[in-house]
Structure formats: C-alpha cells, structure tokens
Amino acid sequence: MRIQSVRLRKVSLPLKAPFVTHQAELKERPLIIIEVRDDAGRIGYGEVTAFPDPFYTYETLDTAWHILEDYLIPSLLKNGAEHPSDCAEQSEGVQGHPMAKAGLEGSLWDLYGKQTGQSLADLIGGTRSSVGAGAVISLGGSLENDVDRLKAEGFQRYKLKVVKGREREAITTIQEIDPDLPIMIDANGQYHPEDMDHLCSLDDHGLTMIEQPFAAGDFYWHKRLQKEMKTPICLDESIMSFQDAVQAVELGSCRIINIKISRVGGLTAAVKIHDFCRSRGVPVWCGGMVESGISKAHNLALASLPNFTIPGDLSGSTRYFHKDLVHPEIVMNRGSIEVPKKSGIGIQVDEEYLNEVTLAHKTFDESTPL
C-alpha cells in the first residue's frame, strides 16, 4: 500500500444547537481530517475526534496535530504499510495519544478498502446490513421537547448526560413523559466512592445502564459498585486499550463496554476488544464523539460486528450538523442506519464543503524533511 502523501486539515463544523455536558459547551465542532493519498490518486479519509480541551481525556486537537505531524506521519512515510494494522504496530513506540493514532489508521483502512474493492465492514468481518441508532440527550435544551422529537425520529436507545445531584430530577422528567423509554445515563466520571449509596438508589429507576460513574482508573471501585448495584455498569473512559478491557471484564468492574475507535487507538484495537468481549459474553456498543460523517462511517462498519448488540451513539448526518462533510448524507430510517456497502468507508466526501470549513492544512510527502 504505497503512500504518496498525507494531508492534515483543521476544520470546524457549526452545530445546530449547543452540545452541553457538565464539563463544557460546544457551539461548533472542531476536528482534524486526515487524507492519505496513494500513487493512483485514491484518497483514504480518517478523522481525529479529540476535543479542544482535555476534559474527556488528556488528548486535545492540538496535541493530536503535534503527534501526527512530528511522529506518526513521518513514521508512516518512512516505513510504509502493507495493511492498515501495520500502522497500529508502528505507532506502539509512541506512548498514548490514541485519537491521533486512530485517525491516521482510519484513513489507511478507507484507502485499503478502496484499493481492494471491499467495504470496511466486509474487511473486518461485519455481519449486519444495518445497525440500531441511539440518541444522546445533552443538558442544553428542554428535556420534554428533546424527548418528544427524538421519539418521533425513532431512536432505539436514549442516553442522558447527567450532572451530579440533578440526575434524579432529569430521569424522573423523562420517565414521566414515557415510562417505557429505554434510558441510560452517562456520568462521565463525576461520582466518587462515597456516592455509592446514592448511585445504588438509582436502581429504582430501572435504567438500562449507567455509564462511567467513577474516574477512568477506578477499576476497583467500579467493581465494588457493580457488586452492590443491580443496574449494569458500562465503562467508557476507563477503556483506553485492549488491556483495559481485559482488566475490567476479569475484575467484574462492569457488565457492558462502550467501544470507541478513537479512544482505544484505532479500528484494529476496537475489533480486538470486540472479539474478547464476545468470548466472555460481555455485550458492547459503539460510542460516538459528536463527529462528522467520515467518523460515523467508520463507526457503522465497527457496529456491524456480531457482538454489538446494544444500539450505539449512532445517528444521521443532520443530528448535530446543518451540513455534513459527506454525501449522500447518512440517514436514519425507523431507528436504524444502513451500513455502507461500497468500497472503503462507502461514502463520498464533499470536497467543496470540506475546503469551505478548513481553517488550516498541511501536506506531507516523501520530500518532507523527517
């Protein structure tokens, strides 16, 4: 797989409405788009979904650009890659920075699929032609209006971003609207071991799961909580690698795992985690990062694997953005989204709009000093 050049772009996509968590508020979504070009002119696209600030993880868009520019891209241009997984092996010498690694590896997966004429889902062993879509409800608007609108759109699962101390009120509001709505809550690590009794009291609400109640490294306290709590614990920020997934499952720190390609360092690692969880009978679902259609297409391929039995953070192009970077746009129909069947990620990038939203770019090739 000869690589002729790599281009990095900083882009910013306007959001339809602010995306609010207890940590930050986004009115636009900045991203890094990676384009890998081969000697036949084919382009593979990847996306870095880190945030501007180090609230979700330590990684930011600025640190990702630095790692890509100074380490990962020079290594790729020097060593080449016969298969996308070679990129994962080459990057092992760079400690951390999984989102930068995932973006570059993702561009190679897309290119490899286009070179071989295979869809990304087929390349990794996907078995589904469509996947269930789940909605994320942030704290920026009216819960009543948001729930009514999302129900009308047909989402199969509802994740509520909560603020510690206000979660019961929000859950009750939603359950009064529809007592049968499948609700989970996402705590993003806000709670502490002294909150265990309070968390256990949420069992009364019959939640489908609670995502990441404690800090990322608290495998022990998650284990303690899961022993006391009937509601399944799902780990998100805790799972930064295959080794983290093994530790969480073997310790009993959770009953469900959220797999995000960007958080675990790429599609190669994500598939490995899926396979391990499947062998242990632990269901998984695909998490999202308020990303463009490029990253969504990678997620759809991942979610087509057989152990993704829970609808993920998957939605159509217009869920967050007035206009997406891809065409045709990704569309949800009756709570499901079709997995792209064409080669690579299976959808085209709108190059005109990509140029319009590009804030900065840099191209690397064999002539670039390494």
Secondary structure as UniProt FT lines:
FT   STRAND          3..20
FT   STRAND          25..38
FT   TURN            39..40
FT   STRAND          43..48
FT   TURN            54..55
FT   HELIX           61..67
FT   HELIX           68..72
FT   HELIX           73..79
FT   HELIX           84..90
FT   HELIX           91..93
FT   HELIX           98..116
FT   HELIX           120..124
FT   STRAND          130..137
FT   HELIX           143..153
FT   STRAND          157..161
FT   TURN            164..166
FT   HELIX           167..177
FT   TURN            179..180
FT   STRAND          183..186
FT   TURN            188..189
FT   HELIX           193..195
FT   HELIX           196..201
FT   HELIX           202..205
FT   STRAND          210..211
FT   TURN            216..217
FT   HELIX           219..228
FT   STRAND          233..235
FT   TURN            237..238
FT   HELIX           242..251
FT   STRAND          256..259
FT   HELIX           261..264
FT   HELIX           267..280
FT   STRAND          284..286
FT   HELIX           293..303
FT   TURN            306..307
FT   HELIX           317..319
FT   STRAND          326..327
FT   STRAND          332..333
FT   TURN            334..335
FT   STRAND          336..338
FT   STRAND          348..349
FT   HELIX           351..357
FT   STRAND          358..365
FT   TURN            366..367
//
